[in-house]
Amino acid sequence: MTELLFAVHRLGVSDPDVEMVATGEWNADGSPVMKKSTKRIDAGTLFPASLLEGGPAEIRRLIDLGAIRYPDATELALFERDQVEG
């Protein structure tokens, strides 16, 4: 099973589909300035740890900042129930 984490605060993470999106700005040659798209993880949701770049070090850093935590048993049970029902 994938390791799940709980978002205490809203997080912006890189989009795993690596889609490039225009920023609305233009280069001198007239071409659009592009950036990698981001995905939002809303506060109060469980998400797979694989969405975070940087592995265990990034998980530890975000836990230390209070941005994420490991879910408790009740949250995991509700998540698993929702997966079966939904």
Biopython code that builds the backbone (N, CA, C, O; Angstrom):
import numpy as np
from Bio.PDB.StructureBuilder import StructureBuilder

atoms = [
    (1, "MET", "N", (0.839, -1.189, 0.000)),
    (1, "MET", "CA", (0.000, 0.000, 0.000)),
    (1, "MET", "C", (0.881, 1.248, 0.000)),
    (1, "MET", "O", (1.954, 1.269, 0.603)),
    (2, "THR", "N", (0.420, 2.256, -0.668)),
    (2, "THR", "CA", (1.136, 3.518, -0.758)),
    (2, "THR", "C", (1.099, 4.231, 0.582)),
    (2, "THR", "O", (0.071, 4.234, 1.260)),
    (3, "GLU", "N", (2.210, 4.831, 0.964)),
    (3, "GLU", "CA", (2.243, 5.603, 2.206)),
    (3, "GLU", "C", (1.387, 6.853, 2.040)),
    (3, "GLU", "O", (1.558, 7.609, 1.084)),
    (4, "LEU", "N", (0.468, 7.063, 2.973)),
    (4, "LEU", "CA", (-0.409, 8.228, 2.935)),
    (4, "LEU", "C", (0.010, 9.252, 3.973)),
    (4, "LEU", "O", (0.489, 8.908, 5.054)),
    (5, "LEU", "N", (-0.179, 10.504, 3.629)),
    (5, "LEU", "CA", (0.098, 11.621, 4.521)),
    (5, "LEU", "C", (-1.148, 12.485, 4.611)),
    (5, "LEU", "O", (-2.019, 12.416, 3.744)),
    (6, "PHE", "N", (-1.235, 13.299, 5.659)),
    (6, "PHE", "CA", (-2.363, 14.192, 5.887)),
    (6, "PHE", "C", (-1.879, 15.622, 5.722)),
    (6, "PHE", "O", (-0.913, 16.028, 6.369)),
    (7, "ALA", "N", (-2.538, 16.390, 4.863)),
    (7, "ALA", "CA", (-2.183, 17.793, 4.647)),
    (7, "ALA", "C", (-2.835, 18.652, 5.725)),
    (7, "ALA", "O", (-4.060, 18.759, 5.775)),
    (8, "VAL", "N", (-2.035, 19.256, 6.575)),
    (8, "VAL", "CA", (-2.529, 20.162, 7.603)),
    (8, "VAL", "C", (-2.827, 21.525, 6.967)),
    (8, "VAL", "O", (-3.787, 22.197, 7.343)),
    (9, "HIS", "N", (-2.008, 21.917, 6.016)),
    (9, "HIS", "CA", (-2.164, 23.167, 5.267)),
    (9, "HIS", "C", (-2.244, 22.833, 3.785)),
    (9, "HIS", "O", (-1.834, 21.748, 3.373)),
    (10, "ARG", "N", (-2.765, 23.751, 2.983)),
    (10, "ARG", "CA", (-2.804, 23.547, 1.538)),
    (10, "ARG", "C", (-1.378, 23.531, 0.999)),
    (10, "ARG", "O", (-0.550, 24.361, 1.372)),
    (11, "LEU", "N", (-1.107, 22.577, 0.118)),
    (11, "LEU", "CA", (0.221, 22.408, -0.452)),
    (11, "LEU", "C", (0.165, 22.547, -1.968)),
    (11, "LEU", "O", (-0.817, 22.146, -2.595)),
    (12, "GLY", "N", (1.189, 23.099, -2.544)),
    (12, "GLY", "CA", (1.360, 23.108, -3.989)),
    (12, "GLY", "C", (2.474, 22.139, -4.326)),
    (12, "GLY", "O", (3.580, 22.252, -3.797)),
    (13, "VAL", "N", (2.195, 21.197, -5.194)),
    (13, "VAL", "CA", (3.193, 20.205, -5.583)),
    (13, "VAL", "C", (3.291, 20.171, -7.094)),
    (13, "VAL", "O", (2.369, 20.597, -7.789)),
    (14, "SER", "N", (4.399, 19.670, -7.603)),
    (14, "SER", "CA", (4.560, 19.543, -9.040)),
    (14, "SER", "C", (3.535, 18.583, -9.600)),
    (14, "SER", "O", (3.215, 17.564, -8.988)),
    (15, "ASP", "N", (3.030, 18.916, -10.755)),
    (15, "ASP", "CA", (2.060, 18.056, -11.427)),
    (15, "ASP", "C", (2.791, 16.829, -11.963)),
    (15, "ASP", "O", (3.743, 16.972, -12.730)),
    (16, "PRO", "N", (2.364, 15.620, -11.574)),
    (16, "PRO", "CA", (3.066, 14.424, -12.042)),
    (16, "PRO", "C", (2.986, 14.232, -13.553)),
    (16, "PRO", "O", (3.787, 13.486, -14.116)),
    (17, "ASP", "N", (2.033, 14.891, -14.225)),
    (17, "ASP", "CA", (1.925, 14.793, -15.680)),
    (17, "ASP", "C", (2.893, 15.736, -16.386)),
    (17, "ASP", "O", (2.990, 15.702, -17.613)),
    (18, "VAL", "N", (3.605, 16.568, -15.649)),
    (18, "VAL", "CA", (4.622, 17.488, -16.140)),
    (18, "VAL", "C", (4.114, 18.299, -17.336)),
    (18, "VAL", "O", (4.762, 18.375, -18.380)),
    (19, "GLU", "N", (2.962, 18.889, -17.157)),
    (19, "GLU", "CA", (2.410, 19.743, -18.199)),
    (19, "GLU", "C", (3.015, 21.131, -18.062)),
    (19, "GLU", "O", (3.136, 21.662, -16.958)),
    (20, "MET", "N", (3.390, 21.709, -19.187)),
    (20, "MET", "CA", (3.909, 23.071, -19.190)),
    (20, "MET", "C", (2.755, 24.026, -19.485)),
    (20, "MET", "O", (1.964, 23.790, -20.398)),
    (21, "VAL", "N", (2.665, 25.100, -18.712)),
    (21, "VAL", "CA", (1.595, 26.078, -18.883)),
    (21, "VAL", "C", (2.203, 27.466, -19.062)),
    (21, "VAL", "O", (3.272, 27.768, -18.531)),
    (22, "ALA", "N", (1.497, 28.302, -19.822)),
    (22, "ALA", "CA", (1.958, 29.673, -20.045)),
    (22, "ALA", "C", (1.759, 30.503, -18.785)),
    (22, "ALA", "O", (0.768, 30.338, -18.074)),
    (23, "THR", "N", (2.702, 31.394, -18.513)),
    (23, "THR", "CA", (2.625, 32.249, -17.325)),
    (23, "THR", "C", (1.881, 33.548, -17.603)),
    (23, "THR", "O", (1.537, 34.273, -16.669)),
    (24, "GLY", "N", (1.630, 33.852, -18.868)),
    (24, "GLY", "CA", (1.017, 35.124, -19.228)),
    (24, "GLY", "C", (2.052, 36.186, -19.542)),
    (24, "GLY", "O", (1.705, 37.324, -19.859)),
    (25, "GLU", "N", (3.325, 35.819, -19.455)),
    (25, "GLU", "CA", (4.417, 36.727, -19.790)),
    (25, "GLU", "C", (5.056, 36.247, -21.088)),
    (25, "GLU", "O", (4.887, 35.097, -21.493)),
    (26, "TRP", "N", (5.795, 37.153, -21.731)),
    (26, "TRP", "CA", (6.363, 36.842, -23.035)),
    (26, "TRP", "C", (7.862, 37.113, -23.056)),
    (26, "TRP", "O", (8.335, 38.073, -22.448)),
    (27, "ASN", "N", (8.606, 36.263, -23.757)),
    (27, "ASN", "CA", (10.031, 36.469, -23.978)),
    (27, "ASN", "C", (10.217, 37.576, -25.012)),
    (27, "ASN", "O", (9.274, 37.944, -25.714)),
    (28, "ALA", "N", (11.436, 38.104, -25.102)),
    (28, "ALA", "CA", (11.739, 39.176, -26.051)),
    (28, "ALA", "C", (11.457, 38.757, -27.493)),
    (28, "ALA", "O", (11.116, 39.591, -28.331)),
    (29, "ASP", "N", (11.597, 37.475, -27.775)),
    (29, "ASP", "CA", (11.356, 36.997, -29.147)),
    (29, "ASP", "C", (9.872, 36.748, -29.443)),
    (29, "ASP", "O", (9.526, 36.315, -30.542)),
    (30, "GLY", "N", (9.000, 37.018, -28.476)),
    (30, "GLY", "CA", (7.565, 36.858, -28.682)),
    (30, "GLY", "C", (7.008, 35.514, -28.244)),
    (30, "GLY", "O", (5.796, 35.304, -28.288)),
    (31, "SER", "N", (7.871, 34.606, -27.823)),
    (31, "SER", "CA", (7.397, 33.296, -27.369)),
    (31, "SER", "C", (6.915, 33.391, -25.914)),
    (31, "SER", "O", (7.427, 34.199, -25.140)),
    (32, "PRO", "N", (5.939, 32.569, -25.553)),
    (32, "PRO", "CA", (5.422, 32.645, -24.174)),
    (32, "PRO", "C", (6.411, 32.066, -23.159)),
    (32, "PRO", "O", (7.124, 31.106, -23.450)),
    (33, "VAL", "N", (6.442, 32.662, -21.967)),
    (33, "VAL", "CA", (7.220, 32.128, -20.852)),
    (33, "VAL", "C", (6.394, 30.987, -20.264)),
    (33, "VAL", "O", (5.229, 31.171, -19.911)),
    (34, "MET", "N", (7.001, 29.817, -20.162)),
    (34, "MET", "CA", (6.305, 28.626, -19.688)),
    (34, "MET", "C", (6.840, 28.217, -18.323)),
    (34, "MET", "O", (7.984, 28.509, -17.973)),
    (35, "LYS", "N", (5.988, 27.533, -17.556)),
    (35, "LYS", "CA", (6.426, 26.963, -16.281)),
    (35, "LYS", "C", (5.760, 25.607, -16.105)),
    (35, "LYS", "O", (4.744, 25.315, -16.737)),
    (36, "LYS", "N", (6.331, 24.798, -15.256)),
    (36, "LYS", "CA", (5.760, 23.493, -14.956)),
    (36, "LYS", "C", (4.469, 23.685, -14.171)),
    (36, "LYS", "O", (4.416, 24.487, -13.239)),
    (37, "SER", "N", (3.439, 22.955, -14.548)),
    (37, "SER", "CA", (2.158, 23.104, -13.858)),
    (37, "SER", "C", (2.264, 22.584, -12.430)),
    (37, "SER", "O", (3.109, 21.743, -12.123)),
    (38, "THR", "N", (1.404, 23.092, -11.570)),
    (38, "THR", "CA", (1.378, 22.643, -10.185)),
    (38, "THR", "C", (0.006, 22.066, -9.863)),
    (38, "THR", "O", (-0.993, 22.359, -10.521)),
    (39, "LYS", "N", (-0.003, 21.259, -8.857)),
    (39, "LYS", "CA", (-1.225, 20.631, -8.388)),
    (39, "LYS", "C", (-1.411, 21.065, -6.941)),
    (39, "LYS", "O", (-0.436, 21.210, -6.204)),
    (40, "ARG", "N", (-2.647, 21.271, -6.535)),
    (40, "ARG", "CA", (-2.916, 21.703, -5.167)),
    (40, "ARG", "C", (-3.449, 20.530, -4.359)),
    (40, "ARG", "O", (-4.299, 19.771, -4.824)),
    (41, "ILE", "N", (-2.939, 20.395, -3.151)),
    (41, "ILE", "CA", (-3.465, 19.437, -2.186)),
    (41, "ILE", "C", (-4.103, 20.272, -1.087)),
    (41, "ILE", "O", (-3.419, 21.012, -0.379)),
    (42, "ASP", "N", (-5.414, 20.147, -0.951)),
    (42, "ASP", "CA", (-6.132, 20.956, 0.033)),
    (42, "ASP", "C", (-5.874, 20.470, 1.457)),
    (42, "ASP", "O", (-5.649, 19.283, 1.694)),
    (43, "ALA", "N", (-5.911, 21.397, 2.381)),
    (43, "ALA", "CA", (-5.780, 21.060, 3.804)),
    (43, "ALA", "C", (-6.902, 20.106, 4.193)),
    (43, "ALA", "O", (-8.031, 20.231, 3.719)),
    (44, "GLY", "N", (-6.579, 19.158, 5.055)),
    (44, "GLY", "CA", (-7.569, 18.211, 5.545)),
    (44, "GLY", "C", (-7.759, 16.996, 4.666)),
    (44, "GLY", "O", (-8.723, 16.250, 4.838)),
    (45, "THR", "N", (-6.853, 16.785, 3.724)),
    (45, "THR", "CA", (-6.979, 15.627, 2.838)),
    (45, "THR", "C", (-5.798, 14.684, 2.988)),
    (45, "THR", "O", (-4.694, 15.091, 3.349)),
    (46, "LEU", "N", (-6.053, 13.427, 2.705)),
    (46, "LEU", "CA", (-4.990, 12.428, 2.649)),
    (46, "LEU", "C", (-4.467, 12.366, 1.231)),
    (46, "LEU", "O", (-5.231, 12.485, 0.273)),
    (47, "PHE", "N", (-3.172, 12.182, 1.094)),
    (47, "PHE", "CA", (-2.567, 12.104, -0.226)),
    (47, "PHE", "C", (-1.372, 11.156, -0.182)),
    (47, "PHE", "O", (-0.778, 10.962, 0.878)),
    (48, "PRO", "N", (-1.012, 10.561, -1.329)),
    (48, "PRO", "CA", (0.133, 9.659, -1.355)),
    (48, "PRO", "C", (1.451, 10.423, -1.232)),
    (48, "PRO", "O", (1.626, 11.484, -1.832)),
    (49, "ALA", "N", (2.350, 9.879, -0.464)),
    (49, "ALA", "CA", (3.658, 10.508, -0.258)),
    (49, "ALA", "C", (4.416, 10.676, -1.575)),
    (49, "ALA", "O", (5.291, 11.535, -1.682)),
    (50, "SER", "N", (4.087, 9.871, -2.562)),
    (50, "SER", "CA", (4.776, 9.935, -3.852)),
    (50, "SER", "C", (4.556, 11.264, -4.575)),
    (50, "SER", "O", (5.301, 11.581, -5.502)),
    (51, "LEU", "N", (3.557, 12.045, -4.175)),
    (51, "LEU", "CA", (3.335, 13.357, -4.793)),
    (51, "LEU", "C", (4.393, 14.376, -4.384)),
    (51, "LEU", "O", (4.557, 15.401, -5.047)),
    (52, "LEU", "N", (5.105, 14.104, -3.305)),
    (52, "LEU", "CA", (6.138, 15.026, -2.838)),
    (52, "LEU", "C", (7.477, 14.667, -3.458)),
    (52, "LEU", "O", (7.928, 13.526, -3.368)),
    (53, "GLU", "N", (8.106, 15.646, -4.085)),
    (53, "GLU", "CA", (9.456, 15.438, -4.594)),
    (53, "GLU", "C", (10.421, 15.575, -3.420)),
    (53, "GLU", "O", (10.177, 16.376, -2.518)),
    (54, "GLY", "N", (11.488, 14.827, -3.414)),
    (54, "GLY", "CA", (12.477, 14.950, -2.356)),
    (54, "GLY", "C", (12.485, 13.805, -1.367)),
    (54, "GLY", "O", (13.352, 13.743, -0.495)),
    (55, "GLY", "N", (11.531, 12.900, -1.491)),
    (55, "GLY", "CA", (11.522, 11.689, -0.676)),
    (55, "GLY", "C", (11.405, 11.928, 0.813)),
    (55, "GLY", "O", (10.782, 12.898, 1.245)),
    (56, "PRO", "N", (12.009, 11.038, 1.606)),
    (56, "PRO", "CA", (11.897, 11.111, 3.063)),
    (56, "PRO", "C", (12.381, 12.428, 3.672)),
    (56, "PRO", "O", (11.839, 12.880, 4.680)),
    (57, "ALA", "N", (13.387, 13.039, 3.071)),
    (57, "ALA", "CA", (13.892, 14.311, 3.608)),
    (57, "ALA", "C", (12.835, 15.407, 3.492)),
    (57, "ALA", "O", (12.681, 16.222, 4.402)),
    (58, "GLU", "N", (12.109, 15.429, 2.376)),
    (58, "GLU", "CA", (11.060, 16.434, 2.195)),
    (58, "GLU", "C", (9.877, 16.159, 3.122)),
    (58, "GLU", "O", (9.277, 17.088, 3.661)),
    (59, "ILE", "N", (9.549, 14.898, 3.303)),
    (59, "ILE", "CA", (8.483, 14.544, 4.242)),
    (59, "ILE", "C", (8.838, 15.026, 5.642)),
    (59, "ILE", "O", (8.011, 15.639, 6.318)),
    (60, "ARG", "N", (10.048, 14.756, 6.075)),
    (60, "ARG", "CA", (10.498, 15.175, 7.409)),
    (60, "ARG", "C", (10.459, 16.694, 7.530)),
    (60, "ARG", "O", (10.019, 17.221, 8.551)),
    (61, "ARG", "N", (10.916, 17.403, 6.497)),
    (61, "ARG", "CA", (10.938, 18.872, 6.521)),
    (61, "ARG", "C", (9.520, 19.426, 6.667)),
    (61, "ARG", "O", (9.290, 20.336, 7.464)),
    (62, "LEU", "N", (8.569, 18.884, 5.901)),
    (62, "LEU", "CA", (7.197, 19.376, 5.965)),
    (62, "LEU", "C", (6.512, 19.012, 7.287)),
    (62, "LEU", "O", (5.688, 19.771, 7.795)),
    (63, "ILE", "N", (6.860, 17.850, 7.835)),
    (63, "ILE", "CA", (6.341, 17.491, 9.160)),
    (63, "ILE", "C", (6.872, 18.462, 10.199)),
    (63, "ILE", "O", (6.118, 18.948, 11.042)),
    (64, "ASP", "N", (8.175, 18.749, 10.141)),
    (64, "ASP", "CA", (8.779, 19.686, 11.096)),
    (64, "ASP", "C", (8.165, 21.085, 10.997)),
    (64, "ASP", "O", (8.070, 21.795, 11.998)),
    (65, "LEU", "N", (7.751, 21.477, 9.797)),
    (65, "LEU", "CA", (7.112, 22.786, 9.603)),
    (65, "LEU", "C", (5.644, 22.780, 10.024)),
    (65, "LEU", "O", (5.024, 23.838, 10.135)),
    (66, "GLY", "N", (5.089, 21.588, 10.260)),
    (66, "GLY", "CA", (3.682, 21.481, 10.637)),
    (66, "GLY", "C", (2.737, 21.511, 9.444)),
    (66, "GLY", "O", (1.529, 21.666, 9.621)),
    (67, "ALA", "N", (3.267, 21.364, 8.232)),
    (67, "ALA", "CA", (2.440, 21.418, 7.031)),
    (67, "ALA", "C", (1.742, 20.088, 6.743)),
    (67, "ALA", "O", (0.663, 20.060, 6.151)),
    (68, "ILE", "N", (2.365, 18.994, 7.165)),
    (68, "ILE", "CA", (1.783, 17.661, 6.973)),
    (68, "ILE", "C", (2.008, 16.845, 8.237)),
    (68, "ILE", "O", (2.785, 17.221, 9.114)),
    (69, "ARG", "N", (1.311, 15.723, 8.306)),
    (69, "ARG", "CA", (1.533, 14.766, 9.391)),
    (69, "ARG", "C", (1.085, 13.402, 8.889)),
    (69, "ARG", "O", (0.483, 13.286, 7.821)),
    (70, "TYR", "N", (1.381, 12.391, 9.657)),
    (70, "TYR", "CA", (0.882, 11.063, 9.337)),
    (70, "TYR", "C", (-0.555, 10.971, 9.816)),
    (70, "TYR", "O", (-0.874, 11.483, 10.889)),
    (71, "PRO", "N", (-1.439, 10.330, 9.047)),
    (71, "PRO", "CA", (-2.835, 10.221, 9.461)),
    (71, "PRO", "C", (-2.988, 9.294, 10.656)),
    (71, "PRO", "O", (-2.186, 8.383, 10.860)),
    (72, "ASP", "N", (-4.043, 9.543, 11.452)),
    (72, "ASP", "CA", (-4.316, 8.647, 12.576)),
    (72, "ASP", "C", (-5.180, 7.478, 12.088)),
    (72, "ASP", "O", (-5.600, 7.452, 10.931)),
    (73, "ALA", "N", (-5.438, 6.534, 12.957)),
    (73, "ALA", "CA", (-6.164, 5.312, 12.595)),
    (73, "ALA", "C", (-7.572, 5.612, 12.088)),
    (73, "ALA", "O", (-8.044, 4.969, 11.150)),
    (74, "THR", "N", (-8.237, 6.573, 12.697)),
    (74, "THR", "CA", (-9.598, 6.926, 12.272)),
    (74, "THR", "C", (-9.590, 7.496, 10.858)),
    (74, "THR", "O", (-10.423, 7.118, 10.034)),
    (75, "GLU", "N", (-8.670, 8.389, 10.573)),
    (75, "GLU", "CA", (-8.573, 8.983, 9.238)),
    (75, "GLU", "C", (-8.286, 7.917, 8.182)),
    (75, "GLU", "O", (-8.854, 7.950, 7.090)),
    (76, "LEU", "N", (-7.404, 6.974, 8.511)),
    (76, "LEU", "CA", (-7.106, 5.893, 7.573)),
    (76, "LEU", "C", (-8.328, 5.008, 7.342)),
    (76, "LEU", "O", (-8.597, 4.605, 6.210)),
    (77, "ALA", "N", (-9.060, 4.708, 8.397)),
    (77, "ALA", "CA", (-10.254, 3.868, 8.261)),
    (77, "ALA", "C", (-11.303, 4.560, 7.397)),
    (77, "ALA", "O", (-11.921, 3.920, 6.546)),
    (78, "LEU", "N", (-11.510, 5.847, 7.605)),
    (78, "LEU", "CA", (-12.472, 6.589, 6.797)),
    (78, "LEU", "C", (-12.036, 6.649, 5.333)),
    (78, "LEU", "O", (-12.861, 6.532, 4.427)),
    (79, "PHE", "N", (-10.747, 6.830, 5.112)),
    (79, "PHE", "CA", (-10.222, 6.862, 3.754)),
    (79, "PHE", "C", (-10.451, 5.522, 3.059)),
    (79, "PHE", "O", (-10.902, 5.484, 1.914)),
    (80, "GLU", "N", (-10.144, 4.431, 3.742)),
    (80, "GLU", "CA", (-10.325, 3.102, 3.162)),
    (80, "GLU", "C", (-11.802, 2.829, 2.898)),
    (80, "GLU", "O", (-12.144, 2.230, 1.878)),
    (81, "ARG", "N", (-12.673, 3.255, 3.794)),
    (81, "ARG", "CA", (-14.115, 3.076, 3.588)),
    (81, "ARG", "C", (-14.578, 3.851, 2.346)),
    (81, "ARG", "O", (-15.358, 3.338, 1.543)),
    (82, "ASP", "N", (-14.096, 5.072, 2.200)),
    (82, "ASP", "CA", (-14.475, 5.884, 1.047)),
    (82, "ASP", "C", (-13.978, 5.287, -0.269)),
    (82, "ASP", "O", (-14.633, 5.418, -1.303)),
    (83, "GLN", "N", (-12.802, 4.623, -0.223)),
    (83, "GLN", "CA", (-12.275, 3.980, -1.427)),
    (83, "GLN", "C", (-13.153, 2.820, -1.860)),
    (83, "GLN", "O", (-13.353, 2.598, -3.054)),
    (84, "VAL", "N", (-13.674, 2.085, -0.899)),
    (84, "VAL", "CA", (-14.533, 0.933, -1.203)),
    (84, "VAL", "C", (-15.894, 1.404, -1.708)),
    (84, "VAL", "O", (-16.433, 0.840, -2.660)),
    (85, "GLU", "N", (-16.450, 2.432, -1.074)),
    (85, "GLU", "CA", (-17.769, 2.945, -1.445)),
    (85, "GLU", "C", (-17.754, 3.747, -2.739)),
    (85, "GLU", "O", (-18.709, 3.719, -3.515)),
    (86, "GLY", "N", (-16.646, 4.467, -2.960)),
    (86, "GLY", "CA", (-16.618, 5.390, -4.087)),
    (86, "GLY", "C", (-16.046, 4.801, -5.294)),
    (86, "GLY", "O", (-15.960, 5.468, -6.325)),
]
sb = StructureBuilder()
sb.init_structure("model")
sb.init_model(0)
sb.init_chain("A")
sb.init_seg("    ")
for serial, (resi, resn, name, xyz) in enumerate(atoms, 1):
    if name == "N":
        sb.init_residue(resn, " ", resi, " ")
    sb.init_atom(name, np.array(xyz, "f"), 0.0, 1.0, " ", f" {name:<3s}", serial, name[0])
structure = sb.get_structure()
